[in-house]
Amino acid sequence: MAIQGIIFDMDGTLIDSKLDFNQMRADMNLAADAPILETIEAYTGERRAECERVLRQHEARGVEQATVFPGIPELVTYADSLGLRMAIVTRNLIEFAEPMLEMLPVEFSPIIGREQGPIKPDPWALLHICEIWGTKPAQAVMAGDYKFDLEAGRNAGCPTLWFSQKRNPGHSSWHDLADYTLEDNFAGGKLLDQILADHAD
């Protein structure tokens, strides 16, 4: 089934906001391995409000220091030249995502942030995008750098693409959820051609 579009994660995939998640947890007094958003979601009242305030401070700082990963402008420009649709599903707030995405030479539509619905690994946002596009999940690649992205893609029924950014996943095996792995962003066009060929009608 022909690929019609790519749903990208943003931070860590296209954009490097240089967020320090360990410092974020420390500032919120969270356990070292706690999933930040899920942990905050379980809080109420003043504790939750304080954590959300700290999170916003870190995210705002991320916008100021954000850069685009090398090779990404070329990759998204090539995808655009092929007529592929491109969307963003991020666990960031849209108000912080949009200014960072302006650094890239293409338009993403839609852009879905955490305030709009269930967050990854829930497949809601991916399925919502496919509905907007009028495509089936099997026609949309989910591309990201972390397990939540790959899990969301699998949960939605999308082909999955892991942007390794040359990171070492260590002993974890979550990256095995990826149907494709991009180790060098400058080779993204070639890998995209392969994905399209693999899913051609």
N, CA and C atoms as an extended XYZ file, in Angstrom:
603
Properties=species:S:1:pos:R:3:atomname:S:1:resname:S:1:resid:I:1 pbc="F F F"
N         0.848       -1.197        0.000 N   MET     1
C         0.000        0.000        0.000 CA  MET     1
C         0.884        1.248        0.000 C   MET     1
N         0.696        2.116       -0.964 N   ALA     2
C         1.595        3.252       -1.177 CA  ALA     2
C         1.609        4.209        0.012 C   ALA     2
N         2.799        4.646        0.365 N   ILE     3
C         2.956        5.614        1.445 CA  ILE     3
C         2.518        6.993        0.960 C   ILE     3
N         1.678        7.647        1.766 N   GLN     4
C         1.165        8.970        1.415 CA  GLN     4
C         1.758       10.089        2.261 C   GLN     4
N         2.293        9.746        3.417 N   GLY     5
C         2.813       10.794        4.283 CA  GLY     5
C         3.676       10.270        5.407 C   GLY     5
N         4.298       11.204        6.108 N   ILE     6
C         5.158       10.880        7.245 CA  ILE     6
C         4.692       11.688        8.447 C   ILE     6
N         4.495       11.006        9.560 N   ILE     7
C         4.159       11.656       10.825 CA  ILE     7
C         5.425       11.675       11.668 C   ILE     7
N         5.943       12.845       11.930 N   PHE     8
C         7.202       12.988       12.654 CA  PHE     8
C         6.971       13.330       14.122 C   PHE     8
N         7.782       12.732       14.979 N   ASP     9
C         8.027       13.308       16.289 CA  ASP     9
C         8.882       14.547       16.035 C   ASP     9
N         8.952       15.444       16.992 N   MET    10
C         9.734       16.670       16.785 CA  MET    10
C        11.045       16.656       17.555 C   MET    10
N        10.955       16.774       18.886 N   ASP    11
C        12.148       16.940       19.709 CA  ASP    11
C        12.938       15.639       19.775 C   ASP    11
N        14.208       15.718       19.403 N   GLY    12
C        15.046       14.531       19.375 CA  GLY    12
C        15.046       13.844       18.027 C   GLY    12
N        14.121       14.234       17.161 N   THR    13
C        14.015       13.647       15.827 CA  THR    13
C        14.399       14.670       14.769 C   THR    13
N        13.685       15.776       14.725 N   LEU    14
C        13.969       16.854       13.773 CA  LEU    14
C        14.727       18.002       14.438 C   LEU    14
N        14.333       18.281       15.679 N   ILE    15
C        14.857       19.427       16.419 CA  ILE    15
C        15.576       18.950       17.676 C   ILE    15
N        16.714       19.569       17.959 N   ASP    16
C        17.434       19.303       19.205 CA  ASP    16
C        17.237       20.498       20.132 C   ASP    16
N        16.312       20.338       21.098 N   SER    17
C        16.050       21.435       22.044 CA  SER    17
C        17.015       21.413       23.225 C   SER    17
N        17.843       20.379       23.265 N   LYS    18
C        18.856       20.254       24.316 CA  LYS    18
C        18.243       20.236       25.724 C   LYS    18
N        17.014       19.740       25.807 N   LEU    19
C        16.376       19.628       27.119 CA  LEU    19
C        17.109       18.603       27.983 C   LEU    19
N        17.296       18.931       29.222 N   ASP    20
C        17.949       18.047       30.184 CA  ASP    20
C        16.850       17.377       31.019 C   ASP    20
N        16.455       16.170       30.599 N   PHE    21
C        15.335       15.512       31.270 CA  PHE    21
C        15.696       15.074       32.687 C   PHE    21
N        16.957       14.750       32.905 N   ASN    22
C        17.365       14.390       34.260 CA  ASN    22
C        17.254       15.590       35.196 C   ASN    22
N        17.663       16.758       34.718 N   GLN    23
C        17.532       17.968       35.520 CA  GLN    23
C        16.062       18.315       35.730 C   GLN    23
N        15.265       18.074       34.703 N   MET    24
C        13.828       18.323       34.800 CA  MET    24
C        13.228       17.501       35.941 C   MET    24
N        13.575       16.198       35.961 N   ARG    25
C        13.070       15.329       37.030 CA  ARG    25
C        13.561       15.796       38.397 C   ARG    25
N        14.822       16.185       38.466 N   ALA    26
C        15.380       16.649       39.744 CA  ALA    26
C        14.649       17.900       40.232 C   ALA    26
N        14.358       18.821       39.312 N   ASP    27
C        13.672       20.061       39.686 CA  ASP    27
C        12.238       19.798       40.141 C   ASP    27
N        11.670       18.679       39.710 N   MET    28
C        10.302       18.324       40.100 CA  MET    28
C        10.266       17.318       41.242 C   MET    28
N        11.458       16.895       41.688 N   ASN    29
C        11.551       15.865       42.722 CA  ASN    29
C        10.881       14.566       42.285 C   ASN    29
N        11.153       14.168       41.040 N   LEU    30
C        10.647       12.902       40.513 CA  LEU    30
C        11.736       11.851       40.581 C   LEU    30
N        11.335       10.595       40.562 N   ALA    31
C        12.303        9.501       40.514 CA  ALA    31
C        13.120        9.601       39.235 C   ALA    31
N        14.346        9.092       39.292 N   ALA    32
C        15.278        9.245       38.179 CA  ALA    32
C        14.781        8.632       36.882 C   ALA    32
N        13.961        7.595       36.975 N   ASP    33
C        13.497        6.926       35.761 CA  ASP    33
C        12.003        7.172       35.498 C   ASP    33
N        11.419        8.143       36.191 N   ALA    34
C         9.977        8.374       36.062 CA  ALA    34
C         9.641        9.005       34.711 C   ALA    34
N         8.599        8.508       34.034 N   PRO    35
C         8.125        9.184       32.827 CA  PRO    35
C         7.479       10.509       33.229 C   PRO    35
N         8.001       11.599       32.727 N   ILE    36
C         7.644       12.917       33.260 CA  ILE    36
C         6.168       13.242       33.087 C   ILE    36
N         5.671       13.175       31.868 N   LEU    37
C         4.282       13.588       31.635 CA  LEU    37
C         3.296       12.675       32.340 C   LEU    37
N         3.548       11.381       32.288 N   GLU    38
C         2.643       10.437       32.935 CA  GLU    38
C         2.632       10.617       34.449 C   GLU    38
N         3.792       10.941       35.011 N   THR    39
C         3.867       11.149       36.459 CA  THR    39
C         3.116       12.419       36.859 C   THR    39
N         3.311       13.491       36.104 N   ILE    40
C         2.599       14.739       36.401 CA  ILE    40
C         1.094       14.539       36.289 C   ILE    40
N         0.678       13.774       35.300 N   GLU    41
C        -0.752       13.542       35.065 CA  GLU    41
C        -1.421       12.912       36.289 C   GLU    41
N        -0.649       12.139       37.041 N   ALA    42
C        -1.209       11.459       38.215 CA  ALA    42
C        -1.324       12.375       39.425 C   ALA    42
N        -0.669       13.555       39.372 N   TYR    43
C        -0.732       14.489       40.487 CA  TYR    43
C        -1.969       15.381       40.402 C   TYR    43
N        -2.292       15.995       41.523 N   THR    44
C        -3.399       16.954       41.568 CA  THR    44
C        -2.965       18.179       42.353 C   THR    44
N        -3.773       19.213       42.269 N   GLY    45
C        -3.588       20.388       43.112 CA  GLY    45
C        -2.254       21.084       42.945 C   GLY    45
N        -1.702       21.550       44.081 N   GLU    46
C        -0.493       22.357       44.068 CA  GLU    46
C         0.714       21.596       43.545 C   GLU    46
N         0.782       20.290       43.861 N   ARG    47
C         1.925       19.489       43.387 CA  ARG    47
C         1.950       19.442       41.866 C   ARG    47
N         0.814       19.227       41.270 N   ARG    48
C         0.757       19.185       39.819 CA  ARG    48
C         1.051       20.554       39.206 C   ARG    48
N         0.502       21.597       39.781 N   ALA    49
C         0.715       22.939       39.261 CA  ALA    49
C         2.192       23.317       39.297 C   ALA    49
N         2.884       22.937       40.377 N   GLU    50
C         4.307       23.249       40.482 CA  GLU    50
C         5.112       22.496       39.431 C   GLU    50
N         4.802       21.225       39.223 N   CYS    51
C         5.511       20.446       38.207 CA  CYS    51
C         5.272       21.016       36.805 C   CYS    51
N         4.048       21.419       36.530 N   GLU    52
C         3.740       21.990       35.224 CA  GLU    52
C         4.461       23.318       35.026 C   GLU    52
N         4.622       24.086       36.102 N   ARG    53
C         5.367       25.345       36.012 CA  ARG    53
C         6.829       25.082       35.673 C   ARG    53
N         7.431       24.097       36.342 N   VAL    54
C         8.825       23.744       36.068 CA  VAL    54
C         8.976       23.239       34.633 C   VAL    54
N         8.029       22.420       34.202 N   LEU    55
C         8.075       21.879       32.844 CA  LEU    55
C         8.027       22.998       31.813 C   LEU    55
N         7.144       23.973       32.012 N   ARG    56
C         7.040       25.091       31.073 CA  ARG    56
C         8.339       25.896       31.031 C   ARG    56
N         8.976       26.076       32.160 N   GLN    57
C        10.244       26.807       32.196 CA  GLN    57
C        11.291       26.096       31.348 C   GLN    57
N        11.381       24.779       31.505 N   HIS    58
C        12.356       24.010       30.734 CA  HIS    58
C        12.026       24.046       29.244 C   HIS    58
N        10.744       23.899       28.914 N   GLU    59
C        10.354       23.894       27.500 CA  GLU    59
C        10.599       25.259       26.849 C   GLU    59
N        10.339       26.339       27.580 N   ALA    60
C        10.601       27.672       27.052 CA  ALA    60
C        12.096       27.855       26.796 C   ALA    60
N        12.914       27.343       27.697 N   ARG    61
C        14.367       27.403       27.512 CA  ARG    61
C        14.772       26.578       26.294 C   ARG    61
N        14.079       25.462       26.079 N   GLY    62
C        14.370       24.629       24.925 CA  GLY    62
C        14.154       25.350       23.618 C   GLY    62
N        13.126       26.199       23.542 N   VAL    63
C        12.875       26.973       22.323 CA  VAL    63
C        14.044       27.905       22.055 C   VAL    63
N        14.572       28.518       23.085 N   GLU    64
C        15.657       29.491       22.934 CA  GLU    64
C        16.950       28.840       22.455 C   GLU    64
N        17.180       27.597       22.864 N   GLN    65
C        18.456       26.957       22.541 CA  GLN    65
C        18.341       25.920       21.428 C   GLN    65
N        17.181       25.780       20.839 N   ALA    66
C        16.940       24.720       19.861 CA  ALA    66
C        17.737       24.920       18.570 C   ALA    66
N        18.164       23.808       18.022 N   THR    67
C        18.800       23.776       16.703 CA  THR    67
C        18.205       22.623       15.909 C   THR    67
N        18.400       22.670       14.604 N   VAL    68
C        17.928       21.597       13.729 CA  VAL    68
C        19.040       20.568       13.584 C   VAL    68
N        18.700       19.299       13.682 N   PHE    69
C        19.712       18.260       13.492 CA  PHE    69
C        20.270       18.329       12.071 C   PHE    69
N        21.571       18.130       11.907 N   PRO    70
C        22.162       18.132       10.568 CA  PRO    70
C        21.488       17.100        9.666 C   PRO    70
N        21.274       17.489        8.416 N   GLY    71
C        20.680       16.590        7.433 CA  GLY    71
C        19.169       16.609        7.398 C   GLY    71
N        18.543       17.164        8.424 N   ILE    72
C        17.078       17.173        8.485 CA  ILE    72
C        16.454       18.117        7.457 C   ILE    72
N        16.981       19.336        7.258 N   PRO    73
C        16.379       20.189        6.218 CA  PRO    73
C        16.378       19.526        4.846 C   PRO    73
N        17.469       18.839        4.541 N   GLU    74
C        17.552       18.156        3.243 CA  GLU    74
C        16.537       17.019        3.158 C   GLU    74
N        16.366       16.291        4.261 N   LEU    75
C        15.440       15.158        4.258 CA  LEU    75
C        13.996       15.611        4.073 C   LEU    75
N        13.568       16.604        4.839 N   VAL    76
C        12.171       17.027        4.737 CA  VAL    76
C        11.910       17.736        3.409 C   VAL    76
N        12.918       18.427        2.877 N   THR    77
C        12.767       19.053        1.567 CA  THR    77
C        12.588       17.989        0.490 C   THR    77
N        13.341       16.899        0.612 N   TYR    78
C        13.210       15.808       -0.357 CA  TYR    78
C        11.839       15.156       -0.242 C   TYR    78
N        11.397       14.915        0.981 N   ALA    79
C        10.068       14.328        1.181 CA  ALA    79
C         8.995       15.228        0.578 C   ALA    79
N         9.149       16.524        0.758 N   ASP    80
C         8.196       17.482        0.199 CA  ASP    80
C         8.201       17.430       -1.329 C   ASP    80
N         9.381       17.270       -1.906 N   SER    81
C         9.484       17.219       -3.367 CA  SER    81
C         8.802       15.985       -3.946 C   SER    81
N         8.658       14.942       -3.126 N   LEU    82
C         7.984       13.720       -3.560 CA  LEU    82
C         6.468       13.818       -3.403 C   LEU    82
N         6.016       14.935       -2.848 N   GLY    83
C         4.589       15.120       -2.653 CA  GLY    83
C         4.037       14.434       -1.417 C   GLY    83
N         4.911       14.043       -0.500 N   LEU    84
C         4.460       13.392        0.724 CA  LEU    84
C         3.923       14.428        1.709 C   LEU    84
N         2.858       14.091        2.360 N   ARG    85
C         2.342       14.939        3.429 CA  ARG    85
C         3.218       14.746        4.656 C   ARG    85
N         3.308       15.779        5.459 N   MET    86
C         4.109       15.695        6.681 CA  MET    86
C         3.361       16.336        7.832 C   MET    86
N         3.332       15.649        8.949 N   ALA    87
C         2.650       16.124       10.148 CA  ALA    87
C         3.576       15.936       11.344 C   ALA    87
N         3.205       16.548       12.457 N   ILE    88
C         3.973       16.460       13.697 CA  ILE    88
C         3.068       15.966       14.819 C   ILE    88
N         3.563       14.992       15.574 N   VAL    89
C         2.929       14.584       16.828 CA  VAL    89
C         4.001       14.681       17.904 C   VAL    89
N         3.803       15.593       18.833 N   THR    90
C         4.811       15.848       19.850 CA  THR    90
C         4.207       15.789       21.243 C   THR    90
N         5.027       15.415       22.204 N   ARG    91
C         4.612       15.453       23.610 CA  ARG    91
C         4.866       16.839       24.202 C   ARG    91
N         5.355       17.775       23.371 N   ASN    92
C         5.499       19.170       23.769 CA  ASN    92
C         4.163       19.895       23.611 C   ASN    92
N         4.082       21.080       24.185 N   LEU    93
C         2.949       21.953       23.937 CA  LEU    93
C         3.117       22.616       22.567 C   LEU    93
N         2.020       22.833       21.878 N   ILE    94
C         2.078       23.443       20.549 CA  ILE    94
C         2.740       24.819       20.597 C   ILE    94
N         2.473       25.583       21.653 N   GLU    95
C         3.028       26.936       21.712 CA  GLU    95
C         4.549       26.939       21.709 C   GLU    95
N         5.164       25.845       22.154 N   PHE    96
C         6.620       25.740       22.112 CA  PHE    96
C         7.093       25.014       20.855 C   PHE    96
N         6.257       24.146       20.313 N   ALA    97
C         6.638       23.391       19.121 CA  ALA    97
C         6.665       24.267       17.873 C   ALA    97
N         5.658       25.093       17.717 N   GLU    98
C         5.527       25.863       16.475 CA  GLU    98
C         6.730       26.762       16.178 C   GLU    98
N         7.264       27.517       17.146 N   PRO    99
C         8.427       28.352       16.816 CA  PRO    99
C         9.666       27.537       16.453 C   PRO    99
N         9.803       26.353       17.009 N   MET   100
C        10.947       25.516       16.636 CA  MET   100
C        10.786       24.962       15.231 C   MET   100
N         9.573       24.589       14.871 N   LEU   101
C         9.325       24.044       13.534 CA  LEU   101
C         9.501       25.084       12.442 C   LEU   101
N         9.426       26.355       12.801 N   GLU   102
C         9.650       27.417       11.823 CA  GLU   102
C        11.090       27.428       11.310 C   GLU   102
N        11.980       26.722       12.004 N   MET   103
C        13.370       26.636       11.550 CA  MET   103
C        13.529       25.698       10.361 C   MET   103
N        12.501       24.943       10.044 N   LEU   104
C        12.569       23.982        8.946 CA  LEU   104
C        11.919       24.548        7.685 C   LEU   104
N        12.385       24.122        6.506 N   PRO   105
C        11.964       24.751        5.252 CA  PRO   105
C        10.666       24.207        4.655 C   PRO   105
N         9.903       23.450        5.429 N   VAL   106
C         8.649       22.890        4.919 CA  VAL   106
C         7.537       23.158        5.921 C   VAL   106
N         6.307       22.907        5.491 N   GLU   107
C         5.151       23.080        6.374 CA  GLU   107
C         4.654       21.731        6.826 C   GLU   107
N         4.266       21.660        8.082 N   PHE   108
C         3.716       20.435        8.656 CA  PHE   108
C         2.244       20.683        8.985 C   PHE   108
N         1.402       19.751        8.568 N   SER   109
C        -0.024       19.896        8.850 CA  SER   109
C        -0.682       18.523        8.937 C   SER   109
N        -1.339       18.273       10.084 N   PRO   110
C        -1.450       19.135       11.256 CA  PRO   110
C        -0.249       18.999       12.190 C   PRO   110
N        -0.206       19.875       13.176 N   ILE   111
C         0.753       19.779       14.288 CA  ILE   111
C        -0.062       19.493       15.540 C   ILE   111
N         0.197       18.365       16.166 N   ILE   112
C        -0.583       17.952       17.330 CA  ILE   112
C         0.321       17.878       18.560 C   ILE   112
N        -0.042       18.641       19.591 N   GLY   113
C         0.703       18.653       20.841 CA  GLY   113
C        -0.041       17.923       21.939 C   GLY   113
N         0.576       17.880       23.092 N   ARG   114
C         0.029       17.054       24.172 CA  ARG   114
C        -1.286       17.584       24.732 C   ARG   114
N        -1.562       18.879       24.516 N   GLU   115
C        -2.782       19.440       25.070 CA  GLU   115
C        -4.027       19.080       24.260 C   GLU   115
N        -3.841       18.434       23.101 N   GLN   116
C        -4.970       18.200       22.209 CA  GLN   116
C        -5.626       16.833       22.376 C   GLN   116
N        -4.959       15.923       23.055 N   GLY   117
C        -5.528       14.593       23.212 CA  GLY   117
C        -4.538       13.650       23.848 C   GLY   117
N        -4.865       12.367       23.910 N   PRO   118
C        -3.966       11.372       24.510 CA  PRO   118
C        -2.583       11.400       23.854 C   PRO   118
N        -1.555       11.323       24.681 N   ILE   119
C        -0.180       11.427       24.178 CA  ILE   119
C         0.374       10.065       23.789 C   ILE   119
N         1.417       10.093       22.934 N   LYS   120
C         2.121        8.865       22.587 CA  LYS   120
C         2.619        8.185       23.864 C   LYS   120
N         2.526        6.872       23.966 N   PRO   121
C         2.320        5.880       22.898 CA  PRO   121
C         0.879        5.596       22.497 C   PRO   121
N        -0.080        6.325       23.047 N   ASP   122
C        -1.452        6.168       22.577 CA  ASP   122
C        -1.498        6.520       21.084 C   ASP   122
N        -2.209        5.750       20.284 N   PRO   123
C        -2.226        5.996       18.833 CA  PRO   123
C        -3.199        7.081       18.402 C   PRO   123
N        -3.887        7.720       19.358 N   TRP   124
C        -4.950        8.649       18.997 CA  TRP   124
C        -4.525        9.683       17.963 C   TRP   124
N        -3.410       10.376       18.212 N   ALA   125
C        -2.993       11.464       17.326 CA  ALA   125
C        -2.685       10.956       15.917 C   ALA   125
N        -2.053        9.791       15.825 N   LEU   126
C        -1.710        9.234       14.513 CA  LEU   126
C        -2.972        8.886       13.738 C   LEU   126
N        -3.922        8.268       14.419 N   LEU   127
C        -5.169        7.902       13.754 CA  LEU   127
C        -5.962        9.149       13.360 C   LEU   127
N        -5.878       10.177       14.189 N   HIS   128
C        -6.562       11.435       13.881 CA  HIS   128
C        -5.965       12.069       12.624 C   HIS   128
N        -4.659       12.051       12.506 N   ILE   129
C        -3.993       12.596       11.320 CA  ILE   129
C        -4.390       11.812       10.076 C   ILE   129
N        -4.387       10.502       10.171 N   CYS   130
C        -4.774        9.682        9.019 CA  CYS   130
C        -6.209        9.991        8.594 C   CYS   130
N        -7.058       10.240        9.567 N   GLU   131
C        -8.445       10.589        9.247 CA  GLU   131
C        -8.495       11.932        8.519 C   GLU   131
N        -7.719       12.897        8.993 N   ILE   132
C        -7.664       14.207        8.336 CA  ILE   132
C        -7.133       14.072        6.916 C   ILE   132
N        -6.091       13.271        6.760 N   TRP   133
C        -5.480       13.077        5.447 CA  TRP   133
C        -6.328       12.226        4.510 C   TRP   133
N        -7.233       11.440        5.083 N   GLY   134
C        -8.007       10.506        4.269 CA  GLY   134
C        -7.191        9.306        3.829 C   GLY   134
N        -6.246        8.902        4.685 N   THR   135
C        -5.389        7.761        4.381 CA  THR   135
C        -5.559        6.682        5.441 C   THR   135
N        -5.093        5.494        5.133 N   LYS   136
C        -5.068        4.410        6.099 CA  LYS   136
C        -3.757        4.485        6.889 C   LYS   136
N        -3.738        3.992        8.127 N   PRO   137
C        -2.503        4.027        8.906 CA  PRO   137
C        -1.321        3.360        8.197 C   PRO   137
N        -1.583        2.325        7.433 N   ALA   138
C        -0.501        1.640        6.723 CA  ALA   138
C         0.134        2.510        5.647 C   ALA   138
N        -0.496        3.651        5.336 N   GLN   139
C         0.027        4.566        4.323 CA  GLN   139
C         0.786        5.741        4.936 C   GLN   139
N         0.935        5.736        6.249 N   ALA   140
C         1.614        6.841        6.939 CA  ALA   140
C         2.739        6.280        7.800 C   ALA   140
N         3.949        6.730        7.570 N   VAL   141
C         5.095        6.311        8.368 CA  VAL   141
C         5.141        7.128        9.653 C   VAL   141
N         5.334        6.445       10.788 N   MET   142
C         5.575        7.146       12.050 CA  MET   142
C         7.074        7.166       12.297 C   MET   142
N         7.656        8.377       12.361 N   ALA   143
C         9.101        8.524       12.485 CA  ALA   143
C         9.440        9.234       13.784 C   ALA   143
N        10.311        8.650       14.584 N   GLY   144
C        10.705        9.271       15.836 CA  GLY   144
C        11.979        8.683       16.395 C   GLY   144
N        12.414        9.245       17.520 N   ASP   145
C        13.699        8.842       18.095 CA  ASP   145
C        13.569        8.026       19.371 C   ASP   145
N        12.319        7.806       19.859 N   TYR   146
C        12.200        7.158       21.162 CA  TYR   146
C        11.091        6.126       21.140 C   TYR   146
N        11.050        5.326       22.191 N   LYS   147
C        10.122        4.202       22.221 CA  LYS   147
C         8.670        4.634       22.125 C   LYS   147
N         8.316        5.792       22.703 N   PHE   148
C         6.931        6.228       22.632 CA  PHE   148
C         6.479        6.410       21.181 C   PHE   148
N         7.395        6.868       20.330 N   ASP   149
C         7.077        7.067       18.912 CA  ASP   149
C         6.838        5.738       18.211 C   ASP   149
N         7.731        4.798       18.456 N   LEU   150
C         7.625        3.500       17.807 CA  LEU   150
C         6.425        2.720       18.327 C   LEU   150
N         6.179        2.834       19.631 N   GLU   151
C         5.009        2.162       20.206 CA  GLU   151
C         3.715        2.751       19.646 C   GLU   151
N         3.668        4.064       19.517 N   ALA   152
C         2.480        4.709       18.954 CA  ALA   152
C         2.262        4.255       17.517 C   ALA   152
N         3.353        4.172       16.759 N   GLY   153
C         3.233        3.712       15.384 CA  GLY   153
C         2.716        2.298       15.298 C   GLY   153
N         3.261        1.424       16.110 N   ARG   154
C         2.786        0.041       16.133 CA  ARG   154
C         1.329       -0.034       16.574 C   ARG   154
N         0.980        0.735       17.592 N   ASN   155
C        -0.391        0.726       18.099 CA  ASN   155
C        -1.396        1.221       17.059 C   ASN   155
N        -0.930        2.133       16.179 N   ALA   156
C        -1.813        2.686       15.152 CA  ALA   156
C        -1.848        1.840       13.889 C   ALA   156
N        -0.833        0.987       13.701 N   GLY   157
C        -0.741        0.202       12.476 CA  GLY   157
C         0.055        0.883       11.386 C   GLY   157
N         0.931        1.822       11.780 N   CYS   158
C         1.784        2.538       10.826 CA  CYS   158
C         3.153        1.861       10.708 C   CYS   158
N         3.774        1.908        9.530 N   PRO   159
C         5.190        1.540        9.449 CA  PRO   159
C         5.995        2.480       10.348 C   PRO   159
N         7.042        1.982       10.970 N   THR   160
C         7.787        2.781       11.939 CA  THR   160
C         9.229        3.000       11.499 C   THR   160
N         9.709        4.212       11.746 N   LEU   161
C        11.059        4.612       11.367 CA  LEU   161
C        11.737        5.219       12.582 C   LEU   161
N        12.865        4.629       12.986 N   TRP   162
C        13.615        5.121       14.134 CA  TRP   162
C        14.764        6.005       13.684 C   TRP   162
N        14.772        7.247       14.132 N   PHE   163
C        15.892        8.155       13.921 CA  PHE   163
C        16.866        7.932       15.072 C   PHE   163
N        17.921        7.184       14.840 N   SER   164
C        18.820        6.844       15.950 CA  SER   164
C        19.653        8.035       16.396 C   SER   164
N        19.863        9.009       15.502 N   GLN   165
C        20.725       10.159       15.795 CA  GLN   165
C        22.055        9.697       16.392 C   GLN   165
N        22.461        8.487       15.971 N   LYS   166
C        23.731        7.884       16.395 CA  LYS   166
C        23.806        7.666       17.907 C   LYS   166
N        22.621        7.536       18.527 N   ARG   167
C        22.591        7.245       19.959 CA  ARG   167
C        22.726        5.746       20.177 C   ARG   167
N        23.216        5.391       21.347 N   ASN   168
C        23.322        3.992       21.732 CA  ASN   168
C        22.170        3.665       22.681 C   ASN   168
N        21.235        2.796       22.268 N   PRO   169
C        20.095        2.474       23.142 CA  PRO   169
C        20.460        1.600       24.329 C   PRO   169
N        21.736        1.192       24.426 N   GLY   170
C        22.156        0.380       25.556 CA  GLY   170
C        21.540       -1.007       25.527 C   GLY   170
N        21.104       -1.473       26.681 N   HIS   171
C        20.559       -2.826       26.779 CA  HIS   171
C        19.071       -2.882       26.424 C   HIS   171
N        18.476       -1.734       26.179 N   SER   172
C        17.057       -1.710       25.851 CA  SER   172
C        16.818       -2.299       24.461 C   SER   172
N        15.639       -2.872       24.278 N   SER   173
C        15.308       -3.474       22.979 CA  SER   173
C        14.134       -2.773       22.304 C   SER   173
N        13.705       -1.598       22.837 N   TRP   174
C        12.528       -0.959       22.260 CA  TRP   174
C        12.739       -0.552       20.809 C   TRP   174
N        14.002       -0.285       20.440 N   HIS   175
C        14.255        0.128       19.056 CA  HIS   175
C        13.971       -0.994       18.057 C   HIS   175
N        13.801       -2.221       18.565 N   ASP   176
C        13.433       -3.331       17.680 CA  ASP   176
C        12.013       -3.167       17.140 C   ASP   176
N        11.253       -2.235       17.699 N   LEU   177
C         9.916       -1.951       17.192 CA  LEU   177
C         9.962       -1.218       15.848 C   LEU   177
N        11.142       -0.749       15.455 N   ALA   178
C        11.267        0.003       14.206 CA  ALA   178
C        11.320       -0.930       13.001 C   ALA   178
N        10.524       -0.600       11.999 N   ASP   179
C        10.612       -1.313       10.720 CA  ASP   179
C        11.832       -0.850        9.934 C   ASP   179
N        12.228        0.397       10.150 N   TYR   180
C        13.382        0.975        9.460 CA  TYR   180
C        14.180        1.798       10.473 C   TYR   180
N        15.495        1.884       10.251 N   THR   181
C        16.360        2.679       11.119 CA  THR   181
C        17.193        3.624       10.282 C   THR   181
N        17.180        4.896       10.662 N   LEU   182
C        18.008        5.898       10.001 CA  LEU   182
C        19.153        6.260       10.943 C   LEU   182
N        20.353        5.866       10.578 N   GLU   183
C        21.518        6.135       11.415 CA  GLU   183
C        22.236        7.415       11.003 C   GLU   183
N        22.062        7.816        9.743 N   ASP   184
C        22.714        9.010        9.221 CA  ASP   184
C        21.651        9.852        8.528 C   ASP   184
N        21.337       11.022        9.086 N   ASN   185
C        20.277       11.844        8.520 CA  ASN   185
C        20.529       12.210        7.064 C   ASN   185
N        21.802       12.312        6.682 N   PHE   186
C        22.119       12.680        5.309 CA  PHE   186
C        21.821       11.543        4.326 C   PHE   186
N        21.555       10.347        4.863 N   ALA   187
C        21.148        9.224        4.027 CA  ALA   187
C        19.632        9.054        4.038 C   ALA   187
N        18.927       10.038        4.582 N   GLY   188
C        17.487        9.928        4.730 CA  GLY   188
C        16.749        9.805        3.418 C   GLY   188
N        17.211       10.515        2.395 N   GLY   189
C        16.553       10.435        1.102 CA  GLY   189
C        16.612        9.036        0.517 C   GLY   189
N        17.764        8.416        0.647 N   LYS   190
C        17.927        7.053        0.128 CA  LYS   190
C        17.029        6.078        0.882 C   LYS   190
N        16.967        6.222        2.198 N   LEU   191
C        16.105        5.338        2.985 CA  LEU   191
C        14.641        5.588        2.650 C   LEU   191
N        14.280        6.829        2.439 N   LEU   192
C        12.906        7.150        2.079 CA  LEU   192
C        12.530        6.490        0.756 C   LEU   192
N        13.448        6.507       -0.192 N   ASP   193
C        13.195        5.829       -1.467 CA  ASP   193
C        12.940        4.329       -1.242 C   ASP   193
N        13.726        3.749       -0.336 N   GLN   194
C        13.545        2.321       -0.033 CA  GLN   194
C        12.177        2.055        0.577 C   GLN   194
N        11.782        2.911        1.534 N   ILE   195
C        10.479        2.733        2.187 CA  ILE   195
C         9.358        2.827        1.156 C   ILE   195
N         9.429        3.813        0.276 N   LEU   196
C         8.401        3.982       -0.740 CA  LEU   196
C         8.356        2.788       -1.685 C   LEU   196
N         9.530        2.269       -2.035 N   ALA   197
C         9.580        1.097       -2.908 CA  ALA   197
C         9.000       -0.131       -2.230 C   ALA   197
N         9.297       -0.288       -0.945 N   ASP   198
C         8.795       -1.442       -0.202 CA  ASP   198
C         7.267       -1.425       -0.089 C   ASP   198
N         6.690       -0.237       -0.109 N   HIS   199
C         5.247       -0.123        0.095 CA  HIS   199
C         4.506        0.320       -1.172 C   HIS   199
N         5.171        0.178       -2.299 N   ALA   200
C         4.521        0.571       -3.563 CA  ALA   200
C         3.349       -0.345       -3.857 C   ALA   200
N         2.360        0.207       -4.541 N   ASP   201
C         1.184       -0.602       -4.920 CA  ASP   201
C         1.605       -1.746       -5.828 C   ASP   201
